[in-house]
């Protein structure tokens, strides 16, 4: 899906029509306590959305009488735990967080998702407003007619930078992808004790940020059914991304994902940080960065501006023994009321009605950096692509090869040509297995 907000396709329109008819049919006496006494387990990734929503866990349990058991892990550990449970077809997990752009096609093909469309259209509270979700995000979470999860947020990587350091060093923000290296060099000379540029270097996490470089260069992962990483655009993207981290990044950057990037920037030790918009509340925690930060999309390259735009979703396991009770948590956690609360904590809402809410607009107006964050998110929504890794069932494995190629150049163990050629060979074999 190249654009997150493209014209509504026929299938998505049918989903929304179905939702509208379902809304009419809902009983006005919806019973939030229909599953009182039951226990459900939520496998959570400790990202900002989960951290924010779980502060209200007691409200959910009081409303429904359902006991919510939570298992929280770092993102990579969460995925490993989920794979173990799902491969065993175990009922240990009822609800889990999922990235449709990453594992959606793979998990759907394996039959691991419960179809949420009947729940959303026939068994939701009257004020759930399923049709209010971004149609593009609903479409992104739908595979072969199965709604695999309900949208929780909209996000993508953005460039956070220190306005005070830029001013002190007499540096202008880069207005083109090719100028980032020049700006980073000036900052490194001016502020040798700070990291000039930081982004993801951890192999499986790296494609999330690298993809924006590739697309802005005018590249794509596939062309004519084959891996396209060794295209001129692909090689330029690998060279630029790797050199920025090698020459201007922090020590040990090959181990960096969102957590390390956020800590480094929040503590005032990095000047430019290209990382997830979803980390905005964590970056601003404590208030130290509220007055000295600007946020913009990654500057355009020769191919224009094509930001990575994705969203987390909440799913129910096909093997859950309590899917109906699990749905009560899913709809509560993704309701307009809850998303309005979370928006005030920096979780970008996937419903337009929440984004235009007066309370949210007032919250944005309190700080210029919040307004910049929202403006950048609007650019993601208008121009974004959810192509992170290869658009195949084995997308997660494809990301490993992308990350390995970039890291080989970053670590100096391969030239760009050697690294992309090795990746293309592995990726073409992976594509052939589809």
NUKOLSE-371028 format. One record per residue (C-alpha): residue in three letters; x, y, z; residue number from 1. Coordinates in pm, 1 decimal, always signed. Layout:
% residues N
REC     r         xx         yy         zz     k
REC   ALA          X          Y          Z   NUM
...
***
This chain:
% residues 434
REC     r         xx         yy         zz     k
REC   UNK       +0.0       +0.0       +0.0     1
REC   UNK     +182.8     +308.7     -119.1     2
REC   UNK      -36.3     +573.8      +40.0     3
REC   UNK     -189.5     +560.6     +384.9     4
REC   UNK     -471.0     +794.6     +277.9     5
REC   UNK     -545.4     +705.1      -80.9     6
REC   UNK     -895.8     +696.7     -231.7     7
REC   UNK    -1116.1     +451.9      -47.8     8
REC   UNK    -1106.0     +113.0     -224.5     9
REC   UNK    -1420.4      -85.8     -283.3    10
REC   UNK    -1337.7     -342.3      -17.0    11
REC   UNK    -1272.9      -83.2     +252.6    12
REC   UNK    -1592.7      +94.7     +153.4    13
REC   UNK    -1779.2     -233.3     +194.2    14
REC   UNK    -1630.3     -272.5     +540.8    15
REC   UNK    -1753.4      +69.9     +642.3    16
REC   UNK    -2098.8       +8.5     +493.9    17
REC   UNK    -2116.1     -315.6     +687.9    18
REC   UNK    -2011.9     -126.5     +999.4    19
REC   UNK    -2286.5     +129.2     +947.7    20
REC   UNK    -2556.0     -137.0     +916.5    21
REC   UNK    -2412.2     -310.4    +1221.1    22
REC   UNK    -2428.2      +10.8    +1420.2    23
REC   UNK    -2798.3      +39.2    +1344.8    24
REC   UNK    -2855.9     -314.9    +1460.6    25
REC   UNK    -2673.2     -280.3    +1793.5    26
REC   UNK    -2882.5     -306.7    +2104.6    27
REC   UNK    -2878.9      +18.4    +2299.5    28
REC   UNK    -2856.4     -179.2    +2624.7    29
REC   UNK    -2509.8     -316.4    +2546.8    30
REC   UNK    -2390.5     -499.7    +2859.1    31
REC   UNK    -2032.8     -423.2    +2954.9    32
REC   UNK    -2055.7     -683.8    +3232.3    33
REC   UNK    -2156.9     -973.5    +3009.6    34
REC   UNK    -1826.0    -1150.1    +3085.2    35
REC   UNK    -1792.2    -1063.6    +3450.6    36
REC   UNK    -1564.0    -1305.3    +3636.6    37
REC   UNK    -1362.5    -1413.5    +3331.5    38
REC   UNK     -985.0    -1368.2    +3300.7    39
REC   UNK     -800.9    -1269.9    +2983.4    40
REC   UNK     -428.9    -1235.1    +2907.6    41
REC   UNK     -279.6     -947.0    +2712.5    42
REC   UNK      +68.3     -988.5    +2561.1    43
REC   UNK     +198.0     -631.9    +2542.4    44
REC   UNK     +491.3     -461.3    +2379.3    45
REC   UNK     +618.0     -195.8    +2620.8    46
REC   UNK     +585.9      +84.7    +2366.9    47
REC   UNK     +419.8     +420.1    +2449.2    48
REC   UNK      +67.1     +305.0    +2355.0    49
REC   UNK      +73.3       +5.5    +2591.6    50
REC   UNK     +234.4     +207.4    +2869.9    51
REC   UNK      -33.6     +473.4    +2837.1    52
REC   UNK     -340.1     +250.3    +2809.3    53
REC   UNK     -241.4      +21.4    +3096.2    54
REC   UNK     -251.4     +315.6    +3336.0    55
REC   UNK     -628.8     +279.5    +3300.0    56
REC   UNK     -638.8      -97.6    +3355.4    57
REC   UNK     -832.6      -61.3    +3681.0    58
REC   UNK    -1104.3     +131.2    +3496.8    59
REC   UNK    -1146.5     -153.4    +3249.4    60
REC   UNK    -1170.2     -414.9    +3523.3    61
REC   UNK    -1418.9     -204.1    +3720.4    62
REC   UNK    -1632.3     -142.6    +3409.8    63
REC   UNK    -1645.8     -505.2    +3294.2    64
REC   UNK    -1570.4     -726.5    +3593.1    65
REC   UNK    -1309.6     -896.5    +3373.1    66
REC   UNK     -964.0     -962.3    +3517.0    67
REC   UNK     -689.2     -849.0    +3282.0    68
REC   UNK     -360.3    -1031.7    +3316.3    69
REC   UNK      -74.8     -850.6    +3141.8    70
REC   UNK     +256.7     -990.7    +3018.4    71
REC   UNK     +483.9     -706.6    +2903.9    72
REC   UNK     +810.1     -743.4    +2715.2    73
REC   UNK    +1051.7     -538.4    +2508.9    74
REC   UNK     +942.4     -552.2    +2144.5    75
REC   UNK    +1181.4     -824.5    +2023.9    76
REC   UNK    +1116.2    -1041.1    +2330.2    77
REC   UNK     +741.3     -991.3    +2286.4    78
REC   UNK     +764.2    -1121.1    +1930.4    79
REC   UNK     +964.2    -1424.0    +2039.3    80
REC   UNK     +711.2    -1504.2    +2310.9    81
REC   UNK     +421.3    -1462.9    +2066.3    82
REC   UNK     +579.7    -1693.7    +1808.1    83
REC   UNK     +630.8    -1961.5    +2073.4    84
REC   UNK     +269.1    -1940.8    +2188.5    85
REC   UNK     +118.9    -1930.7    +1839.9    86
REC   UNK     +328.4    -2212.0    +1696.8    87
REC   UNK     +209.2    -2424.4    +1987.8    88
REC   UNK     -152.1    -2317.9    +1912.9    89
REC   UNK     -171.3    -2235.3    +2281.9    90
REC   UNK     -452.4    -2045.3    +2454.0    91
REC   UNK     -205.5    -1876.4    +2692.0    92
REC   UNK     -248.7    -1544.1    +2509.5    93
REC   UNK     -587.7    -1391.5    +2430.7    94
REC   UNK     -490.1    -1046.0    +2302.6    95
REC   UNK     -169.1     -917.6    +2148.7    96
REC   UNK      -28.7     -611.7    +1976.7    97
REC   UNK      +57.1     -651.4    +1610.2    98
REC   UNK     +208.7     -450.4    +1326.3    99
REC   UNK      +10.0     -534.1    +1011.8   100
REC   UNK     +284.6     -384.1     +795.1   101
REC   UNK     +534.4     -630.8     +939.6   102
REC   UNK     +379.2     -964.2    +1029.6   103
REC   UNK      +19.3     -913.1     +916.2   104
REC   UNK      +40.6    -1115.5     +596.1   105
REC   UNK     +247.3    -1388.3     +762.7   106
REC   UNK      +22.2    -1429.4    +1068.0   107
REC   UNK     -292.6    -1414.5     +853.6   108
REC   UNK     -160.4    -1689.5     +625.2   109
REC   UNK      -87.5    -1901.3     +934.3   110
REC   UNK     -444.8    -1849.9    +1062.2   111
REC   UNK     -334.7    -1687.6    +1387.3   112
REC   UNK     -577.2    -1393.8    +1391.8   113
REC   UNK     -939.5    -1399.4    +1501.7   114
REC   UNK    -1153.4    -1208.7    +1251.0   115
REC   UNK    -1261.4     -891.7    +1432.0   116
REC   UNK    -1501.8     -760.9    +1168.9   117
REC   UNK    -1806.7     -948.4    +1306.7   118
REC   UNK    -1723.3     -820.0    +1655.5   119
REC   UNK    -1671.2     -460.4    +1542.8   120
REC   UNK    -1993.2     -449.8    +1341.3   121
REC   UNK    -2225.0     -673.0    +1544.6   122
REC   UNK    -2103.0     -684.1    +1905.7   123
REC   UNK    -1969.5     -340.8    +1994.4   124
REC   UNK    -2100.3      -72.5    +2225.5   125
REC   UNK    -2323.6     +182.3    +2046.5   126
REC   UNK    -2060.2     +456.3    +2073.2   127
REC   UNK    -1769.6     +245.7    +1941.4   128
REC   UNK    -1772.3     +420.3    +1600.8   129
REC   UNK    -1588.1     +158.4    +1397.0   130
REC   UNK    -1657.1     +354.3    +1078.7   131
REC   UNK    -1464.8     +646.8    +1230.5   132
REC   UNK    -1128.5     +471.1    +1193.7   133
REC   UNK     -901.8     +574.1     +908.9   134
REC   UNK    -1014.8     +354.0     +615.4   135
REC   UNK     -651.5     +317.6     +507.6   136
REC   UNK     -552.5     +175.1     +846.9   137
REC   UNK     -849.5      -63.4     +842.9   138
REC   UNK     -749.9     -176.5     +494.3   139
REC   UNK     -387.0     -221.0     +604.5   140
REC   UNK     -502.6     -459.4     +879.6   141
REC   UNK     -730.5     -662.0     +647.5   142
REC   UNK     -600.5     -972.8     +470.0   143
REC   UNK     -822.9    -1192.7     +251.2   144
REC   UNK    -1131.6    -1036.1     +404.3   145
REC   UNK    -1017.9    -1093.0     +763.2   146
REC   UNK     -988.5     -788.4     +988.6   147
REC   UNK     -682.7     -892.5    +1186.4   148
REC   UNK     -673.2     -601.4    +1431.6   149
REC   UNK     -823.9     -264.7    +1515.0   150
REC   UNK     -605.3      +46.6    +1472.0   151
REC   UNK     -443.6     +194.9    +1781.6   152
REC   UNK     -237.3     +480.6    +1640.7   153
REC   UNK      -73.2     +623.7    +1333.2   154
REC   UNK     +303.8     +663.0    +1332.2   155
REC   UNK     +625.9     +683.2    +1137.4   156
REC   UNK     +986.0     +795.0    +1187.9   157
REC   UNK    +1047.8    +1169.3    +1213.9   158
REC   UNK    +1357.9    +1385.9    +1250.8   159
REC   UNK    +1386.2    +1533.5    +1601.6   160
REC   UNK    +1659.7    +1796.9    +1627.9   161
REC   UNK    +1799.7    +2039.5    +1884.4   162
REC   UNK    +1720.9    +2395.4    +1781.5   163
REC   UNK    +1955.0    +2541.6    +2045.3   164
REC   UNK    +2253.3    +2341.5    +1918.2   165
REC   UNK    +2176.5    +2425.1    +1555.6   166
REC   UNK    +2165.4    +2795.1    +1649.5   167
REC   UNK    +2483.4    +2777.1    +1856.1   168
REC   UNK    +2669.5    +2603.4    +1572.5   169
REC   UNK    +2525.8    +2830.7    +1303.4   170
REC   UNK    +2374.2    +2534.4    +1118.9   171
REC   UNK    +2052.6    +2531.1     +918.8   172
REC   UNK    +1825.8    +2224.4     +924.4   173
REC   UNK    +1882.3    +1999.4     +619.8   174
REC   UNK    +1624.9    +2063.3     +348.2   175
REC   UNK    +1737.9    +1769.1     +134.1   176
REC   UNK    +1839.3    +1413.9     +215.6   177
REC   UNK    +2184.1    +1468.5      +66.5   178
REC   UNK    +2254.0    +1754.7     +309.1   179
REC   UNK    +2217.9    +1553.6     +629.8   180
REC   UNK    +2581.2    +1439.8     +615.5   181
REC   UNK    +2700.6    +1797.6     +567.1   182
REC   UNK    +2496.2    +1918.6     +863.1   183
REC   UNK    +2611.0    +1625.7    +1078.8   184
REC   UNK    +2975.3    +1704.3     +998.3   185
REC   UNK    +2931.6    +2066.6    +1105.5   186
REC   UNK    +2764.3    +1961.0    +1429.0   187
REC   UNK    +3033.3    +1703.3    +1505.3   188
REC   UNK    +3302.9    +1970.6    +1465.3   189
REC   UNK    +3108.9    +2218.5    +1679.0   190
REC   UNK    +2987.0    +1979.1    +1953.0   191
REC   UNK    +3233.6    +1691.9    +1969.5   192
REC   UNK    +3085.2    +1571.0    +2299.7   193
REC   UNK    +2742.7    +1505.0    +2143.2   194
REC   UNK    +2617.5    +1249.8    +1891.9   195
REC   UNK    +2545.4    +1439.2    +1571.1   196
REC   UNK    +2301.9    +1188.8    +1416.8   197
REC   UNK    +2133.1     +878.9    +1557.7   198
REC   UNK    +1891.1     +626.7    +1413.1   199
REC   UNK    +1817.8     +255.9    +1441.7   200
REC   UNK    +2108.7      +17.7    +1390.4   201
REC   UNK    +1968.3     -305.9    +1535.9   202
REC   UNK    +1925.9     -549.4    +1245.0   203
REC   UNK    +1553.5     -636.9    +1274.6   204
REC   UNK    +1455.7     -282.4    +1380.5   205
REC   UNK    +1662.1      -91.5    +1122.3   206
REC   UNK    +1429.4     -130.6     +817.0   207
REC   UNK    +1166.5      +88.2     +988.5   208
REC   UNK    +1391.0     +394.4     +958.0   209
REC   UNK    +1600.9     +284.7     +659.1   210
REC   UNK    +1288.8     +242.5     +441.5   211
REC   UNK    +1226.2     +617.4     +449.4   212
REC   UNK    +1578.1     +675.6     +312.8   213
REC   UNK    +1521.4     +418.1      +38.3   214
REC   UNK    +1189.0     +562.0      -73.9   215
REC   UNK    +1307.3     +923.9      -59.6   216
REC   UNK    +1598.7     +820.7     -279.9   217
REC   UNK    +1341.2     +695.0     -529.6   218
REC   UNK    +1406.3     +328.1     -458.3   219
REC   UNK    +1180.8      +31.4     -389.6   220
REC   UNK    +1236.0     -310.6     -238.2   221
REC   UNK    +1107.3     -504.3     -537.6   222
REC   UNK    +1090.7     -455.1     -914.0   223
REC   UNK     +955.8     -703.4    -1170.0   224
REC   UNK     +911.3     -964.4     -897.8   225
REC   UNK    +1276.9     -954.0     -788.0   226
REC   UNK    +1472.3     -790.2     -508.1   227
REC   UNK    +1572.6     -436.7     -602.7   228
REC   UNK    +1816.1     -353.7     -324.6   229
REC   UNK    +2108.9     -331.0     -566.9   230
REC   UNK    +1942.9      -63.4     -777.2   231
REC   UNK    +2135.4     +264.8     -792.2   232
REC   UNK    +1881.1     +417.6     -556.4   233
REC   UNK    +1910.1     +123.1     -318.0   234
REC   UNK    +2288.5     +142.7     -306.8   235
REC   UNK    +2280.5     +517.4     -245.7   236
REC   UNK    +2034.8     +468.8      +41.7   237
REC   UNK    +2249.7     +198.4     +201.5   238
REC   UNK    +2565.1     +408.5     +164.3   239
REC   UNK    +2406.8     +721.3     +312.3   240
REC   UNK    +2234.9     +548.4     +604.2   241
REC   UNK    +2540.5     +340.4     +695.3   242
REC   UNK    +2783.6     +630.5     +666.2   243
REC   UNK    +2567.8     +857.0     +883.8   244
REC   UNK    +2566.8     +599.4    +1162.6   245
REC   UNK    +2934.5     +509.3    +1116.6   246
REC   UNK    +3067.5     +865.5    +1104.4   247
REC   UNK    +2822.9    +1053.2    +1325.0   248
REC   UNK    +2629.8     +793.9    +1525.3   249
REC   UNK    +2674.2     +678.9    +1885.9   250
REC   UNK    +2911.3     +398.2    +1993.0   251
REC   UNK    +2740.0      +59.5    +1971.5   252
REC   UNK    +2474.3     +190.1    +1731.7   253
REC   UNK    +2427.5     -161.1    +1586.8   254
REC   UNK    +2240.1     -235.1    +1910.8   255
REC   UNK    +2013.5      +69.2    +1890.4   256
REC   UNK    +1635.9      +52.3    +1857.9   257
REC   UNK    +1368.6     +293.1    +1979.9   258
REC   UNK    +1450.3     +266.8    +2350.7   259
REC   UNK    +1817.4     +362.7    +2316.2   260
REC   UNK    +1741.4     +643.8    +2069.5   261
REC   UNK    +1482.8     +795.3    +2301.1   262
REC   UNK    +1708.5     +782.7    +2605.2   263
REC   UNK    +2001.4     +935.6    +2417.5   264
REC   UNK    +1798.1    +1228.3    +2285.7   265
REC   UNK    +1593.7    +1292.9    +2600.0   266
REC   UNK    +1913.5    +1308.8    +2806.2   267
REC   UNK    +2058.5    +1572.4    +2572.2   268
REC   UNK    +2332.8    +1353.7    +2425.2   269
REC   UNK    +2222.9    +1354.0    +2058.0   270
REC   UNK    +2150.6    +1647.7    +1828.0   271
REC   UNK    +1958.0    +1482.6    +1542.2   272
REC   UNK    +1752.5    +1172.7    +1614.7   273
REC   UNK    +1558.3     +999.9    +1339.6   274
REC   UNK    +1308.0     +787.4    +1524.7   275
REC   UNK     +943.2     +702.7    +1567.6   276
REC   UNK     +674.7     +965.7    +1609.2   277
REC   UNK     +531.1     +716.6    +1857.3   278
REC   UNK     +821.5     +797.1    +2091.6   279
REC   UNK     +715.9    +1162.2    +2120.4   280
REC   UNK     +572.1    +1133.8    +2475.3   281
REC   UNK     +877.6     +942.3    +2596.8   282
REC   UNK    +1116.3    +1191.0    +2433.6   283
REC   UNK     +935.2    +1480.2    +2601.4   284
REC   UNK     +914.2    +1306.7    +2941.0   285
REC   UNK    +1049.4    +1531.0    +3215.4   286
REC   UNK    +1016.2    +1844.1    +3000.6   287
REC   UNK    +1385.8    +1892.1    +2926.2   288
REC   UNK    +1333.4    +1876.6    +2548.4   289
REC   UNK    +1009.2    +2073.6    +2528.8   290
REC   UNK    +1178.2    +2408.4    +2468.8   291
REC   UNK    +1473.8    +2309.9    +2247.5   292
REC   UNK    +1332.8    +2056.4    +1999.6   293
REC   UNK    +1189.1    +2081.9    +1650.7   294
REC   UNK    +1027.8    +1791.0    +1466.3   295
REC   UNK    +1000.0    +1749.2    +1088.2   296
REC   UNK     +961.8    +1466.4     +836.4   297
REC   UNK    +1281.9    +1329.0     +685.2   298
REC   UNK    +1392.7    +1576.0     +414.8   299
REC   UNK    +1306.1    +1475.0      +57.3   300
REC   UNK    +1562.0    +1312.0     -169.1   301
REC   UNK    +1587.5    +1266.1     -544.4   302
REC   UNK    +1269.1    +1058.6     -530.3   303
REC   UNK    +1069.5    +1311.0     -328.4   304
REC   UNK     +917.2    +1260.1      +15.4   305
REC   UNK     +767.0     +918.0      +91.5   306
REC   UNK     +764.0     +876.6     +468.7   307
REC   UNK     +716.4     +542.7     +634.6   308
REC   UNK     +364.6     +539.7     +780.4   309
REC   UNK     +229.0     +250.2     +984.2   310
REC   UNK      +10.2     +183.1    +1284.6   311
REC   UNK       -8.1      -71.8    +1562.0   312
REC   UNK     -323.7     -278.4    +1594.3   313
REC   UNK     -480.1     -486.1    +1870.5   314
REC   UNK     -556.0     -847.2    +1778.6   315
REC   UNK     -723.4    -1151.7    +1931.3   316
REC   UNK     -557.4    -1490.6    +1902.6   317
REC   UNK     -739.8    -1751.5    +1697.3   318
REC   UNK     -653.5    -1994.3    +1978.6   319
REC   UNK     -798.5    -1783.3    +2261.6   320
REC   UNK    -1035.1    -1968.8    +2491.8   321
REC   UNK    -1205.8    -1639.3    +2578.4   322
REC   UNK    -1239.2    -1445.7    +2251.2   323
REC   UNK    -1565.5    -1273.2    +2345.9   324
REC   UNK    -1423.9    -1138.8    +2671.7   325
REC   UNK    -1104.1    -1047.3    +2486.6   326
REC   UNK    -1309.7     -839.3    +2243.5   327
REC   UNK    -1440.0     -634.2    +2536.0   328
REC   UNK    -1083.4     -528.7    +2614.9   329
REC   UNK    -1006.2     -460.5    +2248.6   330
REC   UNK    -1306.9     -234.1    +2201.6   331
REC   UNK    -1252.4      -56.8    +2533.2   332
REC   UNK     -882.2       +5.9    +2458.5   333
REC   UNK     -955.0     +129.8    +2104.5   334
REC   UNK    -1272.4     +325.4    +2181.7   335
REC   UNK    -1310.0     +694.6    +2092.8   336
REC   UNK    -1312.9     +778.8    +2464.0   337
REC   UNK     -985.3     +598.2    +2534.2   338
REC   UNK     -817.1     +724.5    +2219.5   339
REC   UNK     -914.2    +1078.7    +2319.3   340
REC   UNK     -742.7    +1028.2    +2654.8   341
REC   UNK     -431.6     +879.5    +2496.6   342
REC   UNK     -412.2    +1159.8    +2238.7   343
REC   UNK     -350.0    +1399.6    +2528.4   344
REC   UNK      -48.6    +1185.6    +2617.8   345
REC   UNK     +101.1    +1202.6    +2268.5   346
REC   UNK      -48.1     +890.0    +2109.0   347
REC   UNK     -145.7     +996.7    +1757.3   348
REC   UNK     -513.0     +903.5    +1709.3   349
REC   UNK     -628.1     +684.6    +1417.0   350
REC   UNK     -972.3     +847.2    +1416.6   351
REC   UNK    -1025.8    +1187.2    +1254.4   352
REC   UNK    -1292.1    +1269.9    +1512.1   353
REC   UNK    -1034.3    +1239.1    +1789.7   354
REC   UNK     -772.3    +1439.0    +1598.5   355
REC   UNK    -1020.9    +1726.1    +1563.5   356
REC   UNK    -1138.1    +1706.6    +1925.3   357
REC   UNK    -1122.6    +2052.5    +2093.0   358
REC   UNK     -937.0    +1913.5    +2394.6   359
REC   UNK     -672.0    +1762.4    +2168.5   360
REC   UNK     -642.5    +2082.9    +1968.7   361
REC   UNK     -600.4    +2278.3    +2293.8   362
REC   UNK     -330.3    +2033.1    +2406.0   363
REC   UNK     -142.9    +2082.5    +2079.2   364
REC   UNK     -164.2    +2461.7    +2115.2   365
REC   UNK      +10.8    +2452.3    +2453.6   366
REC   UNK     +353.2    +2376.4    +2303.3   367
REC   UNK     +497.1    +2463.7    +1959.6   368
REC   UNK     +676.3    +2127.7    +1943.7   369
REC   UNK     +342.2    +1946.6    +1977.1   370
REC   UNK     +208.7    +2140.7    +1680.2   371
REC   UNK     +519.3    +2051.0    +1477.5   372
REC   UNK     +469.9    +1685.5    +1570.7   373
REC   UNK     +106.6    +1694.2    +1455.7   374
REC   UNK     +196.9    +1874.2    +1131.8   375
REC   UNK     +459.8    +1609.0    +1058.4   376
REC   UNK     +203.9    +1335.9    +1130.1   377
REC   UNK      -33.9    +1493.2     +879.7   378
REC   UNK     +243.4    +1473.8     +619.6   379
REC   UNK     +289.0    +1105.3     +705.0   380
REC   UNK      -84.2    +1046.3     +663.0   381
REC   UNK      -97.4    +1231.1     +329.5   382
REC   UNK     +222.7    +1105.1     +166.5   383
REC   UNK     +320.6     +787.6     +349.2   384
REC   UNK     +393.1     +433.6     +241.9   385
REC   UNK     +365.0     +128.1     +465.4   386
REC   UNK     +626.4      -65.7     +264.6   387
REC   UNK     +873.2     -161.7     +537.1   388
REC   UNK    +1062.4     -462.2     +409.3   389
REC   UNK     +936.8     -682.2     +128.0   390
REC   UNK     +561.0     -711.8      +56.1   391
REC   UNK     +564.5    -1089.2     +100.3   392
REC   UNK     +445.9    -1336.8     +362.3   393
REC   UNK     +800.7    -1369.8     +495.1   394
REC   UNK     +828.8     -995.2     +552.9   395
REC   UNK     +990.3    -1033.4     +898.7   396
REC   UNK    +1268.1    -1248.6     +755.1   397
REC   UNK    +1318.8    -1003.7     +468.7   398
REC   UNK    +1389.2     -731.8     +723.6   399
REC   UNK    +1674.4     -935.3     +865.4   400
REC   UNK    +1851.3     -937.5     +528.4   401
REC   UNK    +1799.9     -563.0     +483.6   402
REC   UNK    +1942.5     -493.8     +828.3   403
REC   UNK    +2236.8     -726.2     +769.9   404
REC   UNK    +2323.0     -551.7     +442.4   405
REC   UNK    +2325.8     -205.8     +598.7   406
REC   UNK    +2521.9     -325.9     +902.0   407
REC   UNK    +2783.5     -495.5     +683.3   408
REC   UNK    +2858.3     -156.4     +527.9   409
REC   UNK    +2834.8      +22.2     +862.6   410
REC   UNK    +3086.0     -217.5    +1020.7   411
REC   UNK    +3312.1     -213.5     +716.2   412
REC   UNK    +3293.9     -587.8     +651.9   413
REC   UNK    +3151.5     -540.7     +300.8   414
REC   UNK    +3132.6     -278.4      +29.2   415
REC   UNK    +2788.8     -153.7      -68.3   416
REC   UNK    +2799.4     -366.9     -384.3   417
REC   UNK    +2895.3     -680.7     -190.3   418
REC   UNK    +2638.0     -621.1      +79.9   419
REC   UNK    +2342.4     -556.5     -150.1   420
REC   UNK    +2439.8     -845.6     -380.5   421
REC   UNK    +2446.1    -1088.4      -88.2   422
REC   UNK    +2112.0     -954.0      +33.7   423
REC   UNK    +1953.8     -973.1     -312.3   424
REC   UNK    +2057.9    -1336.8     -344.3   425
REC   UNK    +1900.3    -1425.0       -9.5   426
REC   UNK    +1592.3    -1215.3      -76.2   427
REC   UNK    +1530.6    -1358.0     -422.9   428
REC   UNK    +1545.5    -1706.8     -270.7   429
REC   UNK    +1293.8    -1591.4       -8.2   430
REC   UNK    +1064.7    -1442.7     -273.0   431
REC   UNK    +1083.9    -1765.5     -475.9   432
REC   UNK     +949.2    -1960.8     -176.6   433
REC   UNK     +624.9    -1757.7     -172.1   434
***
